[in-house]
């Protein structure tokens, strides 16, 4: 059975032909839902809701529905963009069939370049972590930046310490 973008039912283009065990998109939908749950507790979302809540509390208002309206707005944008992409893909497929294969090559190339860039950044971070590990192992202590180092009594002057009264 071949998957295509032709309608397989009266519902439209989004549904692929079912397999023997059920719809092909069920696993993908479950994975997307799970990623969405994880995405909901990302730090940027939590901090955005927290910032708005704090701002409303400082203004003397009740921030009881901030999270609800944030999630409602976020979900609306996600659904609208998904529908726009599906609509655009349908139009492109119908009117420009040659662009479909070119778009696949360009999309795969951009994804590969992005993944290579992330891999290069990860290699740089790995090298820095390894160098720090070797320094710590050699010195038998954790190196601290100058702003975090504790000043000793000798650093305050000859024979005096910050606690001395006279």
C-alpha atoms as an extended CHARMM CRD file, in Angstrom:
* protein
*
       166  EXT
         1         1  UNK       CA              0.0000000000        0.0000000000        0.0000000000  PROA      1               0.0000000000
         2         2  UNK       CA              1.4720000000        3.3160000000       -1.0720000000  PROA      2               0.0000000000
         3         3  UNK       CA              1.1540000000        6.5280000000        0.9780000000  PROA      3               0.0000000000
         4         4  UNK       CA              0.1730000000        9.5810000000       -0.9880000000  PROA      4               0.0000000000
         5         5  UNK       CA             -1.3820000000       12.9750000000       -0.5340000000  PROA      5               0.0000000000
         6         6  UNK       CA             -4.5090000000       11.9410000000       -2.4420000000  PROA      6               0.0000000000
         7         7  UNK       CA             -7.6290000000       11.9420000000       -0.2990000000  PROA      7               0.0000000000
         8         8  UNK       CA             -8.2920000000        8.4840000000        1.1260000000  PROA      8               0.0000000000
         9         9  UNK       CA            -11.6090000000        9.4800000000        2.6070000000  PROA      9               0.0000000000
        10        10  UNK       CA            -14.0920000000       12.3140000000        2.6030000000  PROA      10              0.0000000000
        11        11  UNK       CA            -12.1420000000       13.9180000000        5.4370000000  PROA      11              0.0000000000
        12        12  UNK       CA             -9.4050000000       15.3320000000        3.2190000000  PROA      12              0.0000000000
        13        13  UNK       CA             -5.6780000000       15.2600000000        2.5430000000  PROA      13              0.0000000000
        14        14  UNK       CA             -4.3170000000       14.8700000000        6.0450000000  PROA      14              0.0000000000
        15        15  UNK       CA             -5.1030000000       11.1740000000        6.5060000000  PROA      15              0.0000000000
        16        16  UNK       CA             -2.7930000000        8.4660000000        5.1820000000  PROA      16              0.0000000000
        17        17  UNK       CA             -4.0670000000        4.9950000000        4.2990000000  PROA      17              0.0000000000
        18        18  UNK       CA             -4.5510000000        2.7740000000        7.3710000000  PROA      18              0.0000000000
        19        19  UNK       CA             -2.2270000000       -0.1290000000        8.0820000000  PROA      19              0.0000000000
        20        20  UNK       CA             -3.2520000000       -3.5530000000        9.3350000000  PROA      20              0.0000000000
        21        21  UNK       CA             -2.9240000000       -2.4940000000       12.9890000000  PROA      21              0.0000000000
        22        22  UNK       CA             -4.6690000000        0.8750000000       12.6960000000  PROA      22              0.0000000000
        23        23  UNK       CA             -4.0700000000        4.3620000000       11.3420000000  PROA      23              0.0000000000
        24        24  UNK       CA             -0.4830000000        5.2320000000       10.5080000000  PROA      24              0.0000000000
        25        25  UNK       CA             -0.7460000000        8.6380000000       12.1130000000  PROA      25              0.0000000000
        26        26  UNK       CA             -1.7950000000        7.3760000000       15.5470000000  PROA      26              0.0000000000
        27        27  UNK       CA              1.7820000000        6.8400000000       16.7310000000  PROA      27              0.0000000000
        28        28  UNK       CA              2.9000000000       10.1610000000       15.2810000000  PROA      28              0.0000000000
        29        29  UNK       CA             -0.0140000000       11.9400000000       16.9480000000  PROA      29              0.0000000000
        30        30  UNK       CA              0.7980000000       10.3340000000       20.2920000000  PROA      30              0.0000000000
        31        31  UNK       CA              4.4560000000       11.3400000000       19.9410000000  PROA      31              0.0000000000
        32        32  UNK       CA              3.4780000000       14.9140000000       19.0300000000  PROA      32              0.0000000000
        33        33  UNK       CA              1.1370000000       15.0790000000       22.0220000000  PROA      33              0.0000000000
        34        34  UNK       CA              3.8910000000       13.8360000000       24.3430000000  PROA      34              0.0000000000
        35        35  UNK       CA              6.3520000000       16.3860000000       22.9650000000  PROA      35              0.0000000000
        36        36  UNK       CA              3.6770000000       19.0430000000       23.4260000000  PROA      36              0.0000000000
        37        37  UNK       CA              3.2920000000       18.1220000000       27.0920000000  PROA      37              0.0000000000
        38        38  UNK       CA              7.0460000000       18.3790000000       27.5550000000  PROA      38              0.0000000000
        39        39  UNK       CA              7.1150000000       21.6650000000       25.6460000000  PROA      39              0.0000000000
        40        40  UNK       CA              4.4530000000       23.0990000000       27.9440000000  PROA      40              0.0000000000
        41        41  UNK       CA              6.8600000000       23.1310000000       30.8780000000  PROA      41              0.0000000000
        42        42  UNK       CA              9.7980000000       24.6510000000       29.0240000000  PROA      42              0.0000000000
        43        43  UNK       CA             11.5960000000       27.3820000000       30.9280000000  PROA      43              0.0000000000
        44        44  UNK       CA             10.6040000000       30.1270000000       28.4810000000  PROA      44              0.0000000000
        45        45  UNK       CA              6.9030000000       29.3700000000       28.9400000000  PROA      45              0.0000000000
        46        46  UNK       CA              7.1400000000       29.1560000000       32.7000000000  PROA      46              0.0000000000
        47        47  UNK       CA              9.1010000000       32.4130000000       32.8830000000  PROA      47              0.0000000000
        48        48  UNK       CA              6.6680000000       34.2130000000       30.5580000000  PROA      48              0.0000000000
        49        49  UNK       CA              3.7010000000       33.2000000000       32.6940000000  PROA      49              0.0000000000
        50        50  UNK       CA              5.6250000000       34.0400000000       35.8620000000  PROA      50              0.0000000000
        51        51  UNK       CA              6.6010000000       37.4920000000       34.5560000000  PROA      51              0.0000000000
        52        52  UNK       CA              3.0260000000       38.3660000000       33.5830000000  PROA      52              0.0000000000
        53        53  UNK       CA              1.7360000000       37.0680000000       36.9130000000  PROA      53              0.0000000000
        54        54  UNK       CA              4.2390000000       39.1830000000       38.8510000000  PROA      54              0.0000000000
        55        55  UNK       CA              3.4650000000       42.2700000000       36.7650000000  PROA      55              0.0000000000
        56        56  UNK       CA             -0.2720000000       41.8870000000       37.3570000000  PROA      56              0.0000000000
        57        57  UNK       CA              0.2790000000       41.3720000000       41.0980000000  PROA      57              0.0000000000
        58        58  UNK       CA              2.4280000000       44.5150000000       41.2640000000  PROA      58              0.0000000000
        59        59  UNK       CA             -0.3740000000       46.4200000000       39.5400000000  PROA      59              0.0000000000
        60        60  UNK       CA             -2.8500000000       45.1550000000       42.1510000000  PROA      60              0.0000000000
        61        61  UNK       CA             -4.7470000000       42.8960000000       39.7530000000  PROA      61              0.0000000000
        62        62  UNK       CA             -5.7270000000       39.2500000000       40.1270000000  PROA      62              0.0000000000
        63        63  UNK       CA             -3.6380000000       36.9950000000       37.8070000000  PROA      63              0.0000000000
        64        64  UNK       CA             -5.9350000000       33.9780000000       38.1300000000  PROA      64              0.0000000000
        65        65  UNK       CA             -6.2490000000       33.2230000000       34.4080000000  PROA      65              0.0000000000
        66        66  UNK       CA             -2.7940000000       34.0750000000       33.0490000000  PROA      66              0.0000000000
        67        67  UNK       CA             -1.8050000000       30.4670000000       32.4020000000  PROA      67              0.0000000000
        68        68  UNK       CA             -5.1360000000       29.6780000000       30.7660000000  PROA      68              0.0000000000
        69        69  UNK       CA             -4.9470000000       32.5770000000       28.3390000000  PROA      69              0.0000000000
        70        70  UNK       CA             -1.2570000000       31.8980000000       27.6070000000  PROA      70              0.0000000000
        71        71  UNK       CA             -2.0370000000       28.2800000000       26.7030000000  PROA      71              0.0000000000
        72        72  UNK       CA             -5.1110000000       29.3220000000       24.7180000000  PROA      72              0.0000000000
        73        73  UNK       CA             -3.0980000000       31.8340000000       22.6750000000  PROA      73              0.0000000000
        74        74  UNK       CA             -0.2050000000       29.4210000000       22.1720000000  PROA      74              0.0000000000
        75        75  UNK       CA             -2.5210000000       26.6190000000       21.0500000000  PROA      75              0.0000000000
        76        76  UNK       CA             -4.3570000000       28.9510000000       18.6690000000  PROA      76              0.0000000000
        77        77  UNK       CA             -1.0990000000       29.9790000000       17.0110000000  PROA      77              0.0000000000
        78        78  UNK       CA              0.0830000000       26.3640000000       16.7230000000  PROA      78              0.0000000000
        79        79  UNK       CA             -3.2040000000       25.2000000000       15.1850000000  PROA      79              0.0000000000
        80        80  UNK       CA             -3.3850000000       28.1860000000       12.8070000000  PROA      80              0.0000000000
        81        81  UNK       CA              0.1850000000       27.6580000000       11.6020000000  PROA      81              0.0000000000
        82        82  UNK       CA             -0.4150000000       23.9260000000       11.1680000000  PROA      82              0.0000000000
        83        83  UNK       CA             -3.5080000000       24.6240000000        9.0720000000  PROA      83              0.0000000000
        84        84  UNK       CA             -1.6220000000       27.2440000000        7.0180000000  PROA      84              0.0000000000
        85        85  UNK       CA              1.2330000000       24.8170000000        6.3240000000  PROA      85              0.0000000000
        86        86  UNK       CA             -1.1950000000       22.0390000000        5.3480000000  PROA      86              0.0000000000
        87        87  UNK       CA             -3.0740000000       24.4370000000        3.0530000000  PROA      87              0.0000000000
        88        88  UNK       CA              0.1550000000       25.7190000000        1.4790000000  PROA      88              0.0000000000
        89        89  UNK       CA              1.4230000000       22.1680000000        0.9390000000  PROA      89              0.0000000000
        90        90  UNK       CA             -1.8390000000       21.2340000000       -0.7840000000  PROA      90              0.0000000000
        91        91  UNK       CA             -1.6660000000       24.2880000000       -3.0670000000  PROA      91              0.0000000000
        92        92  UNK       CA              2.0000000000       23.7110000000       -3.9300000000  PROA      92              0.0000000000
        93        93  UNK       CA              1.4030000000       20.0350000000       -4.5950000000  PROA      93              0.0000000000
        94        94  UNK       CA             -1.5300000000       20.7630000000       -6.8820000000  PROA      94              0.0000000000
        95        95  UNK       CA             -0.0880000000       23.7010000000       -8.8260000000  PROA      95              0.0000000000
        96        96  UNK       CA              3.6750000000       23.0900000000       -8.8020000000  PROA      96              0.0000000000
        97        97  UNK       CA              4.3900000000       19.3380000000       -8.8340000000  PROA      97              0.0000000000
        98        98  UNK       CA              8.0550000000       19.8620000000       -9.7740000000  PROA      98              0.0000000000
        99        99  UNK       CA              8.6150000000       22.0040000000       -6.6960000000  PROA      99              0.0000000000
       100       100  UNK       CA              7.7710000000       19.0900000000       -4.4120000000  PROA      100             0.0000000000
       101       101  UNK       CA             11.0090000000       17.2050000000       -5.0860000000  PROA      101             0.0000000000
       102       102  UNK       CA             13.0800000000       20.4010000000       -5.0440000000  PROA      102             0.0000000000
       103       103  UNK       CA             11.4780000000       21.4030000000       -1.7380000000  PROA      103             0.0000000000
       104       104  UNK       CA             12.3720000000       18.0230000000       -0.2760000000  PROA      104             0.0000000000
       105       105  UNK       CA             16.0170000000       18.4460000000       -1.2410000000  PROA      105             0.0000000000
       106       106  UNK       CA             16.1930000000       22.0140000000        0.0620000000  PROA      106             0.0000000000
       107       107  UNK       CA             14.4170000000       21.1170000000        3.3080000000  PROA      107             0.0000000000
       108       108  UNK       CA             16.6650000000       18.1270000000        3.9310000000  PROA      108             0.0000000000
       109       109  UNK       CA             19.7640000000       20.2190000000        3.1790000000  PROA      109             0.0000000000
       110       110  UNK       CA             18.7550000000       22.9660000000        5.6040000000  PROA      110             0.0000000000
       111       111  UNK       CA             17.9800000000       20.3910000000        8.2970000000  PROA      111             0.0000000000
       112       112  UNK       CA             21.3280000000       18.6880000000        7.7550000000  PROA      112             0.0000000000
       113       113  UNK       CA             23.2270000000       21.9950000000        7.9390000000  PROA      113             0.0000000000
       114       114  UNK       CA             21.4190000000       22.9280000000       11.1350000000  PROA      114             0.0000000000
       115       115  UNK       CA             22.2100000000       19.5490000000       12.6960000000  PROA      115             0.0000000000
       116       116  UNK       CA             25.8680000000       19.8390000000       11.6700000000  PROA      116             0.0000000000
       117       117  UNK       CA             26.0290000000       23.3090000000       13.2450000000  PROA      117             0.0000000000
       118       118  UNK       CA             24.5780000000       21.9670000000       16.5010000000  PROA      118             0.0000000000
       119       119  UNK       CA             27.0370000000       19.0570000000       16.3680000000  PROA      119             0.0000000000
       120       120  UNK       CA             29.9540000000       21.4870000000       15.9590000000  PROA      120             0.0000000000
       121       121  UNK       CA             28.7730000000       23.5320000000       18.9370000000  PROA      121             0.0000000000
       122       122  UNK       CA             28.4280000000       20.3480000000       20.9910000000  PROA      122             0.0000000000
       123       123  UNK       CA             31.9860000000       19.3290000000       20.0680000000  PROA      123             0.0000000000
       124       124  UNK       CA             33.2910000000       22.7150000000       21.2480000000  PROA      124             0.0000000000
       125       125  UNK       CA             31.3870000000       22.3550000000       24.5320000000  PROA      125             0.0000000000
       126       126  UNK       CA             32.6690000000       18.7970000000       24.9540000000  PROA      126             0.0000000000
       127       127  UNK       CA             36.2600000000       19.9470000000       24.4560000000  PROA      127             0.0000000000
       128       128  UNK       CA             35.8230000000       22.7050000000       27.0610000000  PROA      128             0.0000000000
       129       129  UNK       CA             34.2710000000       20.2810000000       29.5510000000  PROA      129             0.0000000000
       130       130  UNK       CA             37.1110000000       17.8160000000       28.9870000000  PROA      130             0.0000000000
       131       131  UNK       CA             39.7420000000       20.5400000000       29.4890000000  PROA      131             0.0000000000
       132       132  UNK       CA             38.0650000000       21.6450000000       32.7120000000  PROA      132             0.0000000000
       133       133  UNK       CA             37.8710000000       18.0380000000       33.8710000000  PROA      133             0.0000000000
       134       134  UNK       CA             41.6030000000       17.5790000000       33.2530000000  PROA      134             0.0000000000
       135       135  UNK       CA             42.4290000000       20.8250000000       35.1130000000  PROA      135             0.0000000000
       136       136  UNK       CA             40.3200000000       19.7810000000       38.0850000000  PROA      136             0.0000000000
       137       137  UNK       CA             41.8480000000       16.3330000000       38.1270000000  PROA      137             0.0000000000
       138       138  UNK       CA             45.4010000000       17.7170000000       37.9870000000  PROA      138             0.0000000000
       139       139  UNK       CA             44.8670000000       20.4050000000       40.6380000000  PROA      139             0.0000000000
       140       140  UNK       CA             42.5630000000       18.2700000000       42.7820000000  PROA      140             0.0000000000
       141       141  UNK       CA             40.1880000000       21.2370000000       43.1660000000  PROA      141             0.0000000000
       142       142  UNK       CA             37.4880000000       23.0300000000       41.2220000000  PROA      142             0.0000000000
       143       143  UNK       CA             38.7220000000       26.2620000000       39.5870000000  PROA      143             0.0000000000
       144       144  UNK       CA             36.4950000000       29.2180000000       40.3970000000  PROA      144             0.0000000000
       145       145  UNK       CA             36.1960000000       32.4540000000       38.4600000000  PROA      145             0.0000000000
       146       146  UNK       CA             37.7250000000       35.4830000000       40.2540000000  PROA      146             0.0000000000
       147       147  UNK       CA             34.3060000000       36.8380000000       41.2240000000  PROA      147             0.0000000000
       148       148  UNK       CA             33.5320000000       33.6830000000       43.2170000000  PROA      148             0.0000000000
       149       149  UNK       CA             36.8720000000       33.2770000000       45.0190000000  PROA      149             0.0000000000
       150       150  UNK       CA             36.9280000000       33.8030000000       48.7720000000  PROA      150             0.0000000000
       151       151  UNK       CA             39.3830000000       36.4710000000       49.8660000000  PROA      151             0.0000000000
       152       152  UNK       CA             41.8090000000       35.3440000000       52.5090000000  PROA      152             0.0000000000
       153       153  UNK       CA             43.0310000000       37.4190000000       55.4510000000  PROA      153             0.0000000000
       154       154  UNK       CA             46.3360000000       38.0110000000       53.6890000000  PROA      154             0.0000000000
       155       155  UNK       CA             44.4930000000       39.6160000000       50.7920000000  PROA      155             0.0000000000
       156       156  UNK       CA             43.0810000000       42.3200000000       53.1020000000  PROA      156             0.0000000000
       157       157  UNK       CA             46.4880000000       43.5620000000       54.2350000000  PROA      157             0.0000000000
       158       158  UNK       CA             49.3050000000       42.6470000000       56.5610000000  PROA      158             0.0000000000
       159       159  UNK       CA             47.9290000000       41.1180000000       59.7280000000  PROA      159             0.0000000000
       160       160  UNK       CA             44.4360000000       42.5220000000       59.4500000000  PROA      160             0.0000000000
       161       161  UNK       CA             41.2360000000       40.7480000000       58.6000000000  PROA      161             0.0000000000
       162       162  UNK       CA             37.7780000000       42.0140000000       57.8330000000  PROA      162             0.0000000000
       163       163  UNK       CA             36.6060000000       40.9910000000       61.3090000000  PROA      163             0.0000000000
       164       164  UNK       CA             39.3010000000       42.8100000000       63.2690000000  PROA      164             0.0000000000
       165       165  UNK       CA             38.0090000000       45.8380000000       65.1570000000  PROA      165             0.0000000000
       166       166  UNK       CA             41.1710000000       47.7370000000       65.6880000000  PROA      166             0.0000000000
